Amino acid sequence: MKAFGATPAADPKRTVYRECAKRTLTAGGLGSVGEKAATAIADFVLLDMFANYCTGREDGKNSMKIAERQLSRIYR
């Protein structure tokens, strides 16, 4: 993917694809990639947090508290 960054983007809307390798993180974010990070992704913790807020099921603070509780169970 990094070699793709050397090519000019003909369409400005495609610039994001050219620069994605510079900006992306691993599945572990700034931490290490491991079983716990994979579990957090597989359990859709972040996705559920946003979905709970966007559908009106929970307000923002409660959505974050629920996600934090789920992640603390995973990362203990």
PDB file of N, H, CA, C and O in Angstrom:
ATOM      1  N   MET A   1       0.813  -1.196   0.000  1.00  0.00           N
ATOM      2  CA  MET A   1       0.000   0.000   0.000  1.00  0.00           C
ATOM      3  C   MET A   1       0.860   1.266   0.000  1.00  0.00           C
ATOM      4  O   MET A   1       0.443   2.289  -0.542  1.00  0.00           O
ATOM      5  N   LYS A   2       2.036   1.214   0.590  1.00  0.00           N
ATOM      6  H   LYS A   2       2.375   0.383   1.031  1.00  0.00           H
ATOM      7  CA  LYS A   2       2.851   2.426   0.636  1.00  0.00           C
ATOM      8  C   LYS A   2       3.356   2.826  -0.738  1.00  0.00           C
ATOM      9  O   LYS A   2       3.552   4.015  -0.991  1.00  0.00           O
ATOM     10  N   ALA A   3       3.571   1.880  -1.627  1.00  0.00           N
ATOM     11  H   ALA A   3       3.411   0.914  -1.422  1.00  0.00           H
ATOM     12  CA  ALA A   3       4.001   2.196  -2.990  1.00  0.00           C
ATOM     13  C   ALA A   3       2.888   2.918  -3.744  1.00  0.00           C
ATOM     14  O   ALA A   3       3.166   3.712  -4.642  1.00  0.00           O
ATOM     15  N   PHE A   4       1.658   2.657  -3.397  1.00  0.00           N
ATOM     16  H   PHE A   4       1.431   2.011  -2.667  1.00  0.00           H
ATOM     17  CA  PHE A   4       0.528   3.317  -4.020  1.00  0.00           C
ATOM     18  C   PHE A   4       0.558   4.821  -3.740  1.00  0.00           C
ATOM     19  O   PHE A   4       0.040   5.605  -4.535  1.00  0.00           O
ATOM     20  N   GLY A   5       1.157   5.229  -2.623  1.00  0.00           N
ATOM     21  H   GLY A   5       1.578   4.592  -1.977  1.00  0.00           H
ATOM     22  CA  GLY A   5       1.242   6.642  -2.266  1.00  0.00           C
ATOM     23  C   GLY A   5       2.124   7.456  -3.192  1.00  0.00           C
ATOM     24  O   GLY A   5       2.006   8.681  -3.236  1.00  0.00           O
ATOM     25  N   ALA A   6       3.001   6.804  -3.929  1.00  0.00           N
ATOM     26  H   ALA A   6       3.096   5.809  -3.894  1.00  0.00           H
ATOM     27  CA  ALA A   6       3.893   7.516  -4.849  1.00  0.00           C
ATOM     28  C   ALA A   6       3.209   7.869  -6.154  1.00  0.00           C
ATOM     29  O   ALA A   6       3.708   8.710  -6.902  1.00  0.00           O
ATOM     30  N   THR A   7       2.091   7.255  -6.441  1.00  0.00           N
ATOM     31  H   THR A   7       1.686   6.571  -5.833  1.00  0.00           H
ATOM     32  CA  THR A   7       1.395   7.528  -7.692  1.00  0.00           C
ATOM     33  C   THR A   7       0.488   8.742  -7.534  1.00  0.00           C
ATOM     34  O   THR A   7      -0.103   8.935  -6.471  1.00  0.00           O
ATOM     35  N   PRO A   8       0.370   9.555  -8.568  1.00  0.00           N
ATOM     36  CA  PRO A   8      -0.515  10.716  -8.456  1.00  0.00           C
ATOM     37  C   PRO A   8      -1.976  10.281  -8.504  1.00  0.00           C
ATOM     38  O   PRO A   8      -2.344   9.350  -9.220  1.00  0.00           O
ATOM     39  N   ALA A   9      -2.790  10.972  -7.731  1.00  0.00           N
ATOM     40  H   ALA A   9      -2.491  11.729  -7.149  1.00  0.00           H
ATOM     41  CA  ALA A   9      -4.228  10.677  -7.728  1.00  0.00           C
ATOM     42  C   ALA A   9      -4.881  11.534  -8.799  1.00  0.00           C
ATOM     43  O   ALA A   9      -4.871  12.761  -8.699  1.00  0.00           O
ATOM     44  N   ALA A  10      -5.441  10.915  -9.812  1.00  0.00           N
ATOM     45  H   ALA A  10      -5.449   9.918  -9.893  1.00  0.00           H
ATOM     46  CA  ALA A  10      -6.084  11.649 -10.896  1.00  0.00           C
ATOM     47  C   ALA A  10      -7.345  12.348 -10.403  1.00  0.00           C
ATOM     48  O   ALA A  10      -7.654  13.461 -10.829  1.00  0.00           O
ATOM     49  N   ASP A  11      -8.056  11.703  -9.523  1.00  0.00           N
ATOM     50  H   ASP A  11      -7.806  10.799  -9.177  1.00  0.00           H
ATOM     51  CA  ASP A  11      -9.286  12.242  -8.986  1.00  0.00           C
ATOM     52  C   ASP A  11      -9.050  12.623  -7.523  1.00  0.00           C
ATOM     53  O   ASP A  11      -8.650  11.764  -6.737  1.00  0.00           O
ATOM     54  N   PRO A  12      -9.281  13.870  -7.134  1.00  0.00           N
ATOM     55  CA  PRO A  12      -9.030  14.284  -5.746  1.00  0.00           C
ATOM     56  C   PRO A  12      -9.820  13.466  -4.714  1.00  0.00           C
ATOM     57  O   PRO A  12      -9.398  13.365  -3.562  1.00  0.00           O
ATOM     58  N   LYS A  13     -10.944  12.889  -5.105  1.00  0.00           N
ATOM     59  H   LYS A  13     -11.287  12.970  -6.041  1.00  0.00           H
ATOM     60  CA  LYS A  13     -11.722  12.075  -4.179  1.00  0.00           C
ATOM     61  C   LYS A  13     -11.008  10.777  -3.822  1.00  0.00           C
ATOM     62  O   LYS A  13     -11.342  10.140  -2.823  1.00  0.00           O
ATOM     63  N   ARG A  14     -10.031  10.385  -4.628  1.00  0.00           N
ATOM     64  H   ARG A  14      -9.760  10.903  -5.439  1.00  0.00           H
ATOM     65  CA  ARG A  14      -9.295   9.151  -4.376  1.00  0.00           C
ATOM     66  C   ARG A  14      -8.022   9.371  -3.576  1.00  0.00           C
ATOM     67  O   ARG A  14      -7.290   8.418  -3.309  1.00  0.00           O
ATOM     68  N   THR A  15      -7.747  10.603  -3.190  1.00  0.00           N
ATOM     69  H   THR A  15      -8.341  11.378  -3.407  1.00  0.00           H
ATOM     70  CA  THR A  15      -6.549  10.908  -2.412  1.00  0.00           C
ATOM     71  C   THR A  15      -6.547  10.152  -1.096  1.00  0.00           C
ATOM     72  O   THR A  15      -5.491   9.717  -0.638  1.00  0.00           O
ATOM     73  N   VAL A  16      -7.691   9.989  -0.489  1.00  0.00           N
ATOM     74  H   VAL A  16      -8.549  10.342  -0.861  1.00  0.00           H
ATOM     75  CA  VAL A  16      -7.775   9.287   0.790  1.00  0.00           C
ATOM     76  C   VAL A  16      -7.276   7.850   0.673  1.00  0.00           C
ATOM     77  O   VAL A  16      -6.672   7.334   1.613  1.00  0.00           O
ATOM     78  N   TYR A  17      -7.516   7.201  -0.452  1.00  0.00           N
ATOM     79  H   TYR A  17      -8.007   7.621  -1.216  1.00  0.00           H
ATOM     80  CA  TYR A  17      -7.036   5.832  -0.647  1.00  0.00           C
ATOM     81  C   TYR A  17      -5.522   5.803  -0.807  1.00  0.00           C
ATOM     82  O   TYR A  17      -4.865   4.859  -0.369  1.00  0.00           O
ATOM     83  N   ARG A  18      -4.972   6.836  -1.436  1.00  0.00           N
ATOM     84  H   ARG A  18      -5.506   7.603  -1.792  1.00  0.00           H
ATOM     85  CA  ARG A  18      -3.531   6.908  -1.623  1.00  0.00           C
ATOM     86  C   ARG A  18      -2.824   7.090  -0.287  1.00  0.00           C
ATOM     87  O   ARG A  18      -1.721   6.577  -0.099  1.00  0.00           O
ATOM     88  N   GLU A  19      -3.444   7.813   0.643  1.00  0.00           N
ATOM     89  H   GLU A  19      -4.340   8.230   0.490  1.00  0.00           H
ATOM     90  CA  GLU A  19      -2.797   8.145   1.911  1.00  0.00           C
ATOM     91  C   GLU A  19      -3.224   7.257   3.072  1.00  0.00           C
ATOM     92  O   GLU A  19      -2.819   7.509   4.207  1.00  0.00           O
ATOM     93  N   CYS A  20      -4.020   6.239   2.829  1.00  0.00           N
ATOM     94  H   CYS A  20      -4.349   6.034   1.907  1.00  0.00           H
ATOM     95  CA  CYS A  20      -4.553   5.424   3.928  1.00  0.00           C
ATOM     96  C   CYS A  20      -3.469   4.670   4.686  1.00  0.00           C
ATOM     97  O   CYS A  20      -3.599   4.478   5.895  1.00  0.00           O
ATOM     98  N   ALA A  21      -2.422   4.244   4.027  1.00  0.00           N
ATOM     99  H   ALA A  21      -2.317   4.400   3.045  1.00  0.00           H
ATOM    100  CA  ALA A  21      -1.371   3.484   4.708  1.00  0.00           C
ATOM    101  C   ALA A  21      -0.628   4.340   5.726  1.00  0.00           C
ATOM    102  O   ALA A  21      -0.087   3.813   6.698  1.00  0.00           O
ATOM    103  N   LYS A  22      -0.595   5.643   5.516  1.00  0.00           N
ATOM    104  H   LYS A  22      -1.035   6.071   4.726  1.00  0.00           H
ATOM    105  CA  LYS A  22       0.079   6.539   6.455  1.00  0.00           C
ATOM    106  C   LYS A  22      -0.754   6.778   7.707  1.00  0.00           C
ATOM    107  O   LYS A  22      -0.204   7.044   8.776  1.00  0.00           O
ATOM    108  N   ARG A  23      -2.074   6.685   7.585  1.00  0.00           N
ATOM    109  H   ARG A  23      -2.520   6.469   6.716  1.00  0.00           H
ATOM    110  CA  ARG A  23      -2.961   7.092   8.672  1.00  0.00           C
ATOM    111  C   ARG A  23      -3.566   5.957   9.475  1.00  0.00           C
ATOM    112  O   ARG A  23      -4.070   6.195  10.573  1.00  0.00           O
ATOM    113  N   THR A  24      -3.536   4.747   8.975  1.00  0.00           N
ATOM    114  H   THR A  24      -3.127   4.554   8.083  1.00  0.00           H
ATOM    115  CA  THR A  24      -4.232   3.661   9.653  1.00  0.00           C
ATOM    116  C   THR A  24      -3.422   3.098  10.806  1.00  0.00           C
ATOM    117  O   THR A  24      -2.193   3.175  10.828  1.00  0.00           O
ATOM    118  N   LEU A  25      -4.133   2.535  11.755  1.00  0.00           N
ATOM    119  H   LEU A  25      -5.131   2.472  11.738  1.00  0.00           H
ATOM    120  CA  LEU A  25      -3.519   1.853  12.883  1.00  0.00           C
ATOM    121  C   LEU A  25      -3.861   0.373  12.793  1.00  0.00           C
ATOM    122  O   LEU A  25      -4.728  -0.029  12.018  1.00  0.00           O
ATOM    123  N   THR A  26      -3.186  -0.415  13.578  1.00  0.00           N
ATOM    124  H   THR A  26      -2.481  -0.088  14.209  1.00  0.00           H
ATOM    125  CA  THR A  26      -3.508  -1.838  13.624  1.00  0.00           C
ATOM    126  C   THR A  26      -4.796  -2.037  14.408  1.00  0.00           C
ATOM    127  O   THR A  26      -5.360  -1.078  14.936  1.00  0.00           O
ATOM    128  N   ALA A  27      -5.254  -3.259  14.484  1.00  0.00           N
ATOM    129  H   ALA A  27      -4.796  -4.037  14.055  1.00  0.00           H
ATOM    130  CA  ALA A  27      -6.492  -3.562  15.204  1.00  0.00           C
ATOM    131  C   ALA A  27      -6.382  -3.227  16.687  1.00  0.00           C
ATOM    132  O   ALA A  27      -7.398  -2.994  17.341  1.00  0.00           O
ATOM    133  N   GLY A  28      -5.183  -3.200  17.220  1.00  0.00           N
ATOM    134  H   GLY A  28      -4.357  -3.389  16.689  1.00  0.00           H
ATOM    135  CA  GLY A  28      -4.979  -2.870  18.629  1.00  0.00           C
ATOM    136  C   GLY A  28      -4.880  -1.384  18.889  1.00  0.00           C
ATOM    137  O   GLY A  28      -4.669  -0.972  20.029  1.00  0.00           O
ATOM    138  N   GLY A  29      -5.029  -0.569  17.856  1.00  0.00           N
ATOM    139  H   GLY A  29      -5.201  -0.904  16.930  1.00  0.00           H
ATOM    140  CA  GLY A  29      -4.886   0.881  18.030  1.00  0.00           C
ATOM    141  C   GLY A  29      -3.448   1.218  18.332  1.00  0.00           C
ATOM    142  O   GLY A  29      -2.546   0.794  17.610  1.00  0.00           O
ATOM    143  N   LEU A  30      -3.218   1.969  19.383  1.00  0.00           N
ATOM    144  H   LEU A  30      -3.951   2.313  19.970  1.00  0.00           H
ATOM    145  CA  LEU A  30      -1.850   2.304  19.781  1.00  0.00           C
ATOM    146  C   LEU A  30      -1.219   1.186  20.601  1.00  0.00           C
ATOM    147  O   LEU A  30      -0.005   1.177  20.806  1.00  0.00           O
ATOM    148  N   GLY A  31      -2.034   0.243  21.073  1.00  0.00           N
ATOM    149  H   GLY A  31      -3.020   0.251  20.906  1.00  0.00           H
ATOM    150  CA  GLY A  31      -1.530  -0.878  21.850  1.00  0.00           C
ATOM    151  C   GLY A  31      -1.114  -2.026  20.952  1.00  0.00           C
ATOM    152  O   GLY A  31      -1.004  -1.892  19.733  1.00  0.00           O
ATOM    153  N   SER A  32      -0.890  -3.152  21.593  1.00  0.00           N
ATOM    154  H   SER A  32      -0.980  -3.261  22.583  1.00  0.00           H
ATOM    155  CA  SER A  32      -0.463  -4.318  20.829  1.00  0.00           C
ATOM    156  C   SER A  32      -1.670  -5.074  20.285  1.00  0.00           C
ATOM    157  O   SER A  32      -2.765  -5.026  20.846  1.00  0.00           O
ATOM    158  N   VAL A  33      -1.444  -5.758  19.200  1.00  0.00           N
ATOM    159  H   VAL A  33      -0.555  -5.797  18.744  1.00  0.00           H
ATOM    160  CA  VAL A  33      -2.489  -6.590  18.608  1.00  0.00           C
ATOM    161  C   VAL A  33      -2.417  -7.942  19.308  1.00  0.00           C
ATOM    162  O   VAL A  33      -1.365  -8.579  19.364  1.00  0.00           O
ATOM    163  N   GLY A  34      -3.538  -8.352  19.829  1.00  0.00           N
ATOM    164  H   GLY A  34      -4.392  -7.834  19.784  1.00  0.00           H
ATOM    165  CA  GLY A  34      -3.559  -9.631  20.527  1.00  0.00           C
ATOM    166  C   GLY A  34      -4.977 -10.138  20.667  1.00  0.00           C
ATOM    167  O   GLY A  34      -5.906  -9.650  20.024  1.00  0.00           O
ATOM    168  N   GLU A  35      -5.113 -11.125  21.522  1.00  0.00           N
ATOM    169  H   GLU A  35      -4.358 -11.520  22.045  1.00  0.00           H
ATOM    170  CA  GLU A  35      -6.409 -11.772  21.718  1.00  0.00           C
ATOM    171  C   GLU A  35      -7.452 -10.803  22.276  1.00  0.00           C
ATOM    172  O   GLU A  35      -8.618 -10.856  21.886  1.00  0.00           O
ATOM    173  N   LYS A  36      -7.040  -9.932  23.174  1.00  0.00           N
ATOM    174  H   LYS A  36      -6.093  -9.889  23.491  1.00  0.00           H
ATOM    175  CA  LYS A  36      -7.993  -8.999  23.787  1.00  0.00           C
ATOM    176  C   LYS A  36      -8.497  -7.967  22.786  1.00  0.00           C
ATOM    177  O   LYS A  36      -9.681  -7.631  22.781  1.00  0.00           O
ATOM    178  N   ALA A  37      -7.611  -7.468  21.947  1.00  0.00           N
ATOM    179  H   ALA A  37      -6.649  -7.741  21.951  1.00  0.00           H
ATOM    180  CA  ALA A  37      -8.033  -6.517  20.915  1.00  0.00           C
ATOM    181  C   ALA A  37      -8.966  -7.193  19.922  1.00  0.00           C
ATOM    182  O   ALA A  37      -9.947  -6.596  19.479  1.00  0.00           O
ATOM    183  N   ALA A  38      -8.661  -8.433  19.574  1.00  0.00           N
ATOM    184  H   ALA A  38      -7.863  -8.918  19.934  1.00  0.00           H
ATOM    185  CA  ALA A  38      -9.511  -9.181  18.645  1.00  0.00           C
ATOM    186  C   ALA A  38     -10.888  -9.438  19.257  1.00  0.00           C
ATOM    187  O   ALA A  38     -11.898  -9.399  18.554  1.00  0.00           O
ATOM    188  N   THR A  39     -10.930  -9.699  20.554  1.00  0.00           N
ATOM    189  H   THR A  39     -10.110  -9.731  21.125  1.00  0.00           H
ATOM    190  CA  THR A  39     -12.206  -9.917  21.235  1.00  0.00           C
ATOM    191  C   THR A  39     -13.036  -8.650  21.232  1.00  0.00           C
ATOM    192  O   THR A  39     -14.245  -8.706  21.009  1.00  0.00           O
ATOM    193  N   ALA A  40     -12.405  -7.504  21.476  1.00  0.00           N
ATOM    194  H   ALA A  40     -11.423  -7.459  21.657  1.00  0.00           H
ATOM    195  CA  ALA A  40     -13.137  -6.232  21.471  1.00  0.00           C
ATOM    196  C   ALA A  40     -13.722  -5.948  20.094  1.00  0.00           C
ATOM    197  O   ALA A  40     -14.828  -5.418  19.987  1.00  0.00           O
ATOM    198  N   ILE A  41     -12.996  -6.293  19.049  1.00  0.00           N
ATOM    199  H   ILE A  41     -12.098  -6.724  19.136  1.00  0.00           H
ATOM    200  CA  ILE A  41     -13.499  -6.092  17.689  1.00  0.00           C
ATOM    201  C   ILE A  41     -14.615  -7.088  17.390  1.00  0.00           C
ATOM    202  O   ILE A  41     -15.647  -6.720  16.828  1.00  0.00           O
ATOM    203  N   ALA A  42     -14.406  -8.352  17.768  1.00  0.00           N
ATOM    204  H   ALA A  42     -13.568  -8.650  18.224  1.00  0.00           H
ATOM    205  CA  ALA A  42     -15.398  -9.393  17.479  1.00  0.00           C
ATOM    206  C   ALA A  42     -16.706  -9.167  18.227  1.00  0.00           C
ATOM    207  O   ALA A  42     -17.771  -9.554  17.747  1.00  0.00           O
ATOM    208  N   ASP A  43     -16.630  -8.544  19.398  1.00  0.00           N
ATOM    209  H   ASP A  43     -15.764  -8.230  19.788  1.00  0.00           H
ATOM    210  CA  ASP A  43     -17.835  -8.272  20.192  1.00  0.00           C
ATOM    211  C   ASP A  43     -18.509  -6.961  19.796  1.00  0.00           C
ATOM    212  O   ASP A  43     -19.512  -6.579  20.399  1.00  0.00           O
ATOM    213  N   PHE A  44     -17.979  -6.275  18.801  1.00  0.00           N
ATOM    214  H   PHE A  44     -17.164  -6.585  18.311  1.00  0.00           H
ATOM    215  CA  PHE A  44     -18.556  -5.030  18.275  1.00  0.00           C
ATOM    216  C   PHE A  44     -18.757  -3.973  19.367  1.00  0.00           C
ATOM    217  O   PHE A  44     -19.776  -3.282  19.374  1.00  0.00           O
ATOM    218  N   VAL A  45     -17.807  -3.843  20.280  1.00  0.00           N
ATOM    219  H   VAL A  45     -16.979  -4.405  20.275  1.00  0.00           H
ATOM    220  CA  VAL A  45     -17.961  -2.931  21.409  1.00  0.00           C
ATOM    221  C   VAL A  45     -18.118  -1.487  20.927  1.00  0.00           C
ATOM    222  O   VAL A  45     -19.054  -0.798  21.333  1.00  0.00           O
ATOM    223  N   LEU A  46     -17.224  -1.034  20.081  1.00  0.00           N
ATOM    224  H   LEU A  46     -16.463  -1.594  19.752  1.00  0.00           H
ATOM    225  CA  LEU A  46     -17.278   0.346  19.601  1.00  0.00           C
ATOM    226  C   LEU A  46     -18.494   0.579  18.712  1.00  0.00           C
ATOM    227  O   LEU A  46     -19.162   1.606  18.821  1.00  0.00           O
ATOM    228  N   LEU A  47     -18.772  -0.361  17.849  1.00  0.00           N
ATOM    229  H   LEU A  47     -18.229  -1.196  17.760  1.00  0.00           H
ATOM    230  CA  LEU A  47     -19.921  -0.254  16.965  1.00  0.00           C
ATOM    231  C   LEU A  47     -21.223  -0.202  17.763  1.00  0.00           C
ATOM    232  O   LEU A  47     -22.108   0.596  17.455  1.00  0.00           O
ATOM    233  N   ASP A  48     -21.343  -1.044  18.780  1.00  0.00           N
ATOM    234  H   ASP A  48     -20.624  -1.693  19.030  1.00  0.00           H
ATOM    235  CA  ASP A  48     -22.542  -1.034  19.620  1.00  0.00           C
ATOM    236  C   ASP A  48     -22.682   0.273  20.393  1.00  0.00           C
ATOM    237  O   ASP A  48     -23.796   0.752  20.610  1.00  0.00           O
ATOM    238  N   MET A  49     -21.559   0.849  20.807  1.00  0.00           N
ATOM    239  H   MET A  49     -20.655   0.460  20.631  1.00  0.00           H
ATOM    240  CA  MET A  49     -21.612   2.120  21.514  1.00  0.00           C
ATOM    241  C   MET A  49     -22.242   3.195  20.625  1.00  0.00           C
ATOM    242  O   MET A  49     -23.136   3.919  21.063  1.00  0.00           O
ATOM    243  N   PHE A  50     -21.784   3.294  19.398  1.00  0.00           N
ATOM    244  H   PHE A  50     -21.058   2.705  19.042  1.00  0.00           H
ATOM    245  CA  PHE A  50     -22.350   4.279  18.473  1.00  0.00           C
ATOM    246  C   PHE A  50     -23.794   3.949  18.119  1.00  0.00           C
ATOM    247  O   PHE A  50     -24.631   4.846  18.022  1.00  0.00           O
ATOM    248  N   ALA A  51     -24.088   2.673  17.928  1.00  0.00           N
ATOM    249  H   ALA A  51     -23.408   1.944  18.007  1.00  0.00           H
ATOM    250  CA  ALA A  51     -25.450   2.267  17.568  1.00  0.00           C
ATOM    251  C   ALA A  51     -26.426   2.581  18.694  1.00  0.00           C
ATOM    252  O   ALA A  51     -27.541   3.034  18.434  1.00  0.00           O
ATOM    253  N   ASN A  52     -26.028   2.348  19.933  1.00  0.00           N
ATOM    254  H   ASN A  52     -25.122   1.980  20.144  1.00  0.00           H
ATOM    255  CA  ASN A  52     -26.905   2.657  21.064  1.00  0.00           C
ATOM    256  C   ASN A  52     -27.222   4.146  21.128  1.00  0.00           C
ATOM    257  O   ASN A  52     -28.347   4.536  21.442  1.00  0.00           O
ATOM    258  N   TYR A  53     -26.238   4.963  20.834  1.00  0.00           N
ATOM    259  H   TYR A  53     -25.325   4.646  20.580  1.00  0.00           H
ATOM    260  CA  TYR A  53     -26.475   6.409  20.857  1.00  0.00           C
ATOM    261  C   TYR A  53     -27.308   6.847  19.651  1.00  0.00           C
ATOM    262  O   TYR A  53     -28.272   7.597  19.805  1.00  0.00           O
ATOM    263  N   CYS A  54     -26.948   6.391  18.468  1.00  0.00           N
ATOM    264  H   CYS A  54     -26.165   5.782  18.343  1.00  0.00           H
ATOM    265  CA  CYS A  54     -27.608   6.854  17.240  1.00  0.00           C
ATOM    266  C   CYS A  54     -29.060   6.407  17.142  1.00  0.00           C
ATOM    267  O   CYS A  54     -29.880   7.106  16.547  1.00  0.00           O
ATOM    268  N   THR A  55     -29.388   5.265  17.713  1.00  0.00           N
ATOM    269  H   THR A  55     -28.722   4.698  18.196  1.00  0.00           H
ATOM    270  CA  THR A  55     -30.766   4.803  17.665  1.00  0.00           C
ATOM    271  C   THR A  55     -31.606   5.371  18.793  1.00  0.00           C
ATOM    272  O   THR A  55     -32.821   5.173  18.826  1.00  0.00           O
ATOM    273  N   GLY A  56     -30.970   6.077  19.716  1.00  0.00           N
ATOM    274  H   GLY A  56     -29.983   6.239  19.689  1.00  0.00           H
ATOM    275  CA  GLY A  56     -31.697   6.671  20.826  1.00  0.00           C
ATOM    276  C   GLY A  56     -31.923   5.730  21.990  1.00  0.00           C
ATOM    277  O   GLY A  56     -32.638   6.071  22.933  1.00  0.00           O
ATOM    278  N   ARG A  57     -31.335   4.569  21.940  1.00  0.00           N
ATOM    279  H   ARG A  57     -30.755   4.292  21.175  1.00  0.00           H
ATOM    280  CA  ARG A  57     -31.487   3.607  23.035  1.00  0.00           C
ATOM    281  C   ARG A  57     -30.826   4.132  24.307  1.00  0.00           C
ATOM    282  O   ARG A  57     -31.359   3.958  25.403  1.00  0.00           O
ATOM    283  N   GLU A  58     -29.677   4.767  24.162  1.00  0.00           N
ATOM    284  H   GLU A  58     -29.244   4.907  23.271  1.00  0.00           H
ATOM    285  CA  GLU A  58     -28.936   5.326  25.299  1.00  0.00           C
ATOM    286  C   GLU A  58     -28.449   6.718  24.925  1.00  0.00           C
ATOM    287  O   GLU A  58     -28.298   7.041  23.747  1.00  0.00           O
ATOM    288  N   ASP A  59     -28.207   7.538  25.945  1.00  0.00           N
ATOM    289  H   ASP A  59     -28.331   7.275  26.902  1.00  0.00           H
ATOM    290  CA  ASP A  59     -27.585   8.828  25.662  1.00  0.00           C
ATOM    291  C   ASP A  59     -26.071   8.606  25.553  1.00  0.00           C
ATOM    292  O   ASP A  59     -25.589   7.492  25.762  1.00  0.00           O
ATOM    293  N   GLY A  60     -25.337   9.649  25.230  1.00  0.00           N
ATOM    294  H   GLY A  60     -25.728  10.553  25.061  1.00  0.00           H
ATOM    295  CA  GLY A  60     -23.906   9.513  24.978  1.00  0.00           C
ATOM    296  C   GLY A  60     -23.125   8.985  26.162  1.00  0.00           C
ATOM    297  O   GLY A  60     -22.285   8.098  26.005  1.00  0.00           O
ATOM    298  N   LYS A  61     -23.390   9.520  27.350  1.00  0.00           N
ATOM    299  H   LYS A  61     -24.072  10.240  27.477  1.00  0.00           H
ATOM    300  CA  LYS A  61     -22.632   9.098  28.533  1.00  0.00           C
ATOM    301  C   LYS A  61     -22.912   7.640  28.890  1.00  0.00           C
ATOM    302  O   LYS A  61     -21.991   6.894  29.223  1.00  0.00           O
ATOM    303  N   ASN A  62     -24.163   7.240  28.822  1.00  0.00           N
ATOM    304  H   ASN A  62     -24.910   7.847  28.551  1.00  0.00           H
ATOM    305  CA  ASN A  62     -24.483   5.843  29.141  1.00  0.00           C
ATOM    306  C   ASN A  62     -23.912   4.884  28.106  1.00  0.00           C
ATOM    307  O   ASN A  62     -23.479   3.785  28.451  1.00  0.00           O
ATOM    308  N   SER A  63     -23.907   5.289  26.846  1.00  0.00           N
ATOM    309  H   SER A  63     -24.259   6.182  26.565  1.00  0.00           H
ATOM    310  CA  SER A  63     -23.311   4.443  25.807  1.00  0.00           C
ATOM    311  C   SER A  63     -21.829   4.230  26.071  1.00  0.00           C
ATOM    312  O   SER A  63     -21.319   3.122  25.911  1.00  0.00           O
ATOM    313  N   MET A  64     -21.137   5.291  26.475  1.00  0.00           N
ATOM    314  H   MET A  64     -21.552   6.192  26.605  1.00  0.00           H
ATOM    315  CA  MET A  64     -19.713   5.172  26.765  1.00  0.00           C
ATOM    316  C   MET A  64     -19.472   4.335  28.018  1.00  0.00           C
ATOM    317  O   MET A  64     -18.505   3.575  28.077  1.00  0.00           O
ATOM    318  N   LYS A  65     -20.345   4.469  29.021  1.00  0.00           N
ATOM    319  H   LYS A  65     -21.130   5.086  28.973  1.00  0.00           H
ATOM    320  CA  LYS A  65     -20.191   3.668  30.243  1.00  0.00           C
ATOM    321  C   LYS A  65     -20.373   2.183  29.962  1.00  0.00           C
ATOM    322  O   LYS A  65     -19.648   1.346  30.498  1.00  0.00           O
ATOM    323  N   ILE A  66     -21.347   1.868  29.119  1.00  0.00           N
ATOM    324  H   ILE A  66     -21.936   2.548  28.684  1.00  0.00           H
ATOM    325  CA  ILE A  66     -21.576   0.469  28.765  1.00  0.00           C
ATOM    326  C   ILE A  66     -20.361  -0.096  28.030  1.00  0.00           C
ATOM    327  O   ILE A  66     -19.904  -1.198  28.332  1.00  0.00           O
ATOM    328  N   ALA A  67     -19.842   0.663  27.063  1.00  0.00           N
ATOM    329  H   ALA A  67     -20.214   1.558  26.817  1.00  0.00           H
ATOM    330  CA  ALA A  67     -18.660   0.215  26.311  1.00  0.00           C
ATOM    331  C   ALA A  67     -17.451   0.087  27.229  1.00  0.00           C
ATOM    332  O   ALA A  67     -16.671  -0.858  27.110  1.00  0.00           O
ATOM    333  N   GLU A  68     -17.298   1.036  28.140  1.00  0.00           N
ATOM    334  H   GLU A  68     -17.932   1.803  28.237  1.00  0.00           H
ATOM    335  CA  GLU A  68     -16.171   0.977  29.071  1.00  0.00           C
ATOM    336  C   GLU A  68     -16.264  -0.260  29.957  1.00  0.00           C
ATOM    337  O   GLU A  68     -15.254  -0.913  30.224  1.00  0.00           O
ATOM    338  N   ARG A  69     -17.471  -0.583  30.413  1.00  0.00           N
ATOM    339  H   ARG A  69     -18.291  -0.053  30.196  1.00  0.00           H
ATOM    340  CA  ARG A  69     -17.664  -1.770  31.245  1.00  0.00           C
ATOM    341  C   ARG A  69     -17.345  -3.040  30.454  1.00  0.00           C
ATOM    342  O   ARG A  69     -16.713  -3.957  30.979  1.00  0.00           O
ATOM    343  N   GLN A  70     -17.779  -3.093  29.199  1.00  0.00           N
ATOM    344  H   GLN A  70     -18.292  -2.348  28.772  1.00  0.00           H
ATOM    345  CA  GLN A  70     -17.476  -4.260  28.370  1.00  0.00           C
ATOM    346  C   GLN A  70     -15.970  -4.405  28.145  1.00  0.00           C
ATOM    347  O   GLN A  70     -15.425  -5.506  28.216  1.00  0.00           O
ATOM    348  N   LEU A  71     -15.307  -3.278  27.872  1.00  0.00           N
ATOM    349  H   LEU A  71     -15.750  -2.383  27.815  1.00  0.00           H
ATOM    350  CA  LEU A  71     -13.864  -3.337  27.636  1.00  0.00           C
ATOM    351  C   LEU A  71     -13.090  -3.674  28.899  1.00  0.00           C
ATOM    352  O   LEU A  71     -12.063  -4.350  28.833  1.00  0.00           O
ATOM    353  N   SER A  72     -13.572  -3.211  30.051  1.00  0.00           N
ATOM    354  H   SER A  72     -14.406  -2.662  30.104  1.00  0.00           H
ATOM    355  CA  SER A  72     -12.866  -3.554  31.301  1.00  0.00           C
ATOM    356  C   SER A  72     -12.989  -5.046  31.589  1.00  0.00           C
ATOM    357  O   SER A  72     -12.081  -5.626  32.184  1.00  0.00           O
ATOM    358  N   ARG A  73     -14.084  -5.680  31.185  1.00  0.00           N
ATOM    359  H   ARG A  73     -14.822  -5.208  30.702  1.00  0.00           H
ATOM    360  CA  ARG A  73     -14.211  -7.134  31.331  1.00  0.00           C
ATOM    361  C   ARG A  73     -13.245  -7.858  30.404  1.00  0.00           C
ATOM    362  O   ARG A  73     -12.655  -8.874  30.771  1.00  0.00           O
ATOM    363  N   ILE A  74     -13.091  -7.321  29.197  1.00  0.00           N
ATOM    364  H   ILE A  74     -13.570  -6.496  28.898  1.00  0.00           H
ATOM    365  CA  ILE A  74     -12.210  -7.957  28.226  1.00  0.00           C
ATOM    366  C   ILE A  74     -10.740  -7.788  28.629  1.00  0.00           C
ATOM    367  O   ILE A  74      -9.960  -8.735  28.531  1.00  0.00           O
ATOM    368  N   TYR A  75     -10.366  -6.603  29.075  1.00  0.00           N
ATOM    369  H   TYR A  75     -11.000  -5.834  29.154  1.00  0.00           H
ATOM    370  CA  TYR A  75      -8.964  -6.275  29.336  1.00  0.00           C
ATOM    371  C   TYR A  75      -8.524  -6.486  30.786  1.00  0.00           C
ATOM    372  O   TYR A  75      -7.490  -5.950  31.185  1.00  0.00           O
ATOM    373  N   ARG A  76      -9.271  -7.245  31.584  1.00  0.00           N
ATOM    374  H   ARG A  76     -10.111  -7.680  31.260  1.00  0.00           H
ATOM    375  CA  ARG A  76      -8.802  -7.468  32.974  1.00  0.00           C
ATOM    376  C   ARG A  76      -7.772  -8.540  33.044  1.00  0.00           C
ATOM    377  O   ARG A  76      -7.277  -8.850  34.128  1.00  0.00           O
TER     378      ARG A  76
END
